[in-house]
Amino acid sequence: MGMIKGKFLTVLYRAPFGDPIAIDVDGYVLSLRRDEAQLVEVEEFNA
């Protein structure tokens, strides 16, 4: 479970103090702590 380069993700929810963050990766909901989420490199995609 996790993410690989080239996958699309959507931020679903951020807790009130920013930890944890829930993201959707190809239909799988993944929960990350803020320090883990900071390690994810993203590019904005405009359809």
Secondary structure as a PSIPRED ss2 file (coil, helix, strand):
# PSIPRED VFORMAT (PSIPRED V4.0)

   1 M C   1.000  0.000  0.000
   2 G C   1.000  0.000  0.000
   3 M C   1.000  0.000  0.000
   4 I C   1.000  0.000  0.000
   5 K C   1.000  0.000  0.000
   6 G C   1.000  0.000  0.000
   7 K C   1.000  0.000  0.000
   8 F C   1.000  0.000  0.000
   9 L E   0.000  0.000  1.000
  10 T E   0.000  0.000  1.000
  11 V E   0.000  0.000  1.000
  12 L E   0.000  0.000  1.000
  13 Y E   0.000  0.000  1.000
  14 R E   0.000  0.000  1.000
  15 A C   1.000  0.000  0.000
  16 P C   1.000  0.000  0.000
  17 F C   1.000  0.000  0.000
  18 G C   1.000  0.000  0.000
  19 D C   1.000  0.000  0.000
  20 P C   1.000  0.000  0.000
  21 I E   0.000  0.000  1.000
  22 A E   0.000  0.000  1.000
  23 I E   0.000  0.000  1.000
  24 D E   0.000  0.000  1.000
  25 V E   0.000  0.000  1.000
  26 D C   1.000  0.000  0.000
  27 G C   1.000  0.000  0.000
  28 Y E   0.000  0.000  1.000
  29 V E   0.000  0.000  1.000
  30 L E   0.000  0.000  1.000
  31 S E   0.000  0.000  1.000
  32 L E   0.000  0.000  1.000
  33 R C   1.000  0.000  0.000
  34 R H   0.000  1.000  0.000
  35 D H   0.000  1.000  0.000
  36 E H   0.000  1.000  0.000
  37 A H   0.000  1.000  0.000
  38 Q C   1.000  0.000  0.000
  39 L C   1.000  0.000  0.000
  40 V C   1.000  0.000  0.000
  41 E C   1.000  0.000  0.000
  42 V C   1.000  0.000  0.000
  43 E C   1.000  0.000  0.000
  44 E C   1.000  0.000  0.000
  45 F C   1.000  0.000  0.000
  46 N C   1.000  0.000  0.000
  47 A C   1.000  0.000  0.000
